């Protein structure tokens, strides 16, 4: 079981919450998703997932309404809210059974669907956002159905929607801290390089998270690359290329890449 107190990555918390919900542990799912919601209150994926596991009608309605406020065209949120309201208005609707047709039952005819990305692959799935046919290899499961790659990209969390200024901020922070860290370590032995590589990497991640609230591949490249440049500049002008510096560089880059996922 994950220790939620030690996790501040929204993607990890969202995955943990979904997995707990699938196993029927709604308490663990709520705990993980509530923390994810605190970290990213405007993440529609988190809002929809949390709405599936909360215990009260009002809280579920508020979460779905918040998701629609952020993404008014979100079909998943619209459908879930409409179903919630109709169920609340008439929780036990009367069922009118149709008359029995004495004629033999015939298999209904249906159109054969093919994945729009793989025209030769038959499928019974449709994207909940655009309604296009999608095969299991291309689709991604969400709390309310399957979604295609194009719609998934459009609905991506704001945390991963990186602007050029965000990458510049990450690069500047990493360049300065990488150079300063390498310079400070030059006054000590190789063991400090080992320790400080992880410490500086973690510090860079936290400063970037505070300054931009962004993560993802672009931020990883900007931060790790600038960290390496800063450490190398420190080596050229002050430290010199040593085994300790190489270890400092490797550990620092690994930490930054892992923490900005």
MOWOJO-V547932 format. One record per helix or strand of 3 or more residues. SS is the DSSP state (h for helix, s for strand). FROM is the first residue (numbers start at 0). LEN is the number of residues. If there is no record, write none. Layout:
BEGIN
SS|FROM|LEN  SS|FROM|LEN
END
This chain:
BEGIN
h|3|3  h|9|13  h|25|14  h|43|8  h|56|14  h|74|15  s|139|3  s|144|3  h|148|6  h|157|3  h|163|22  h|189|23  h|216|23  h|242|17
END
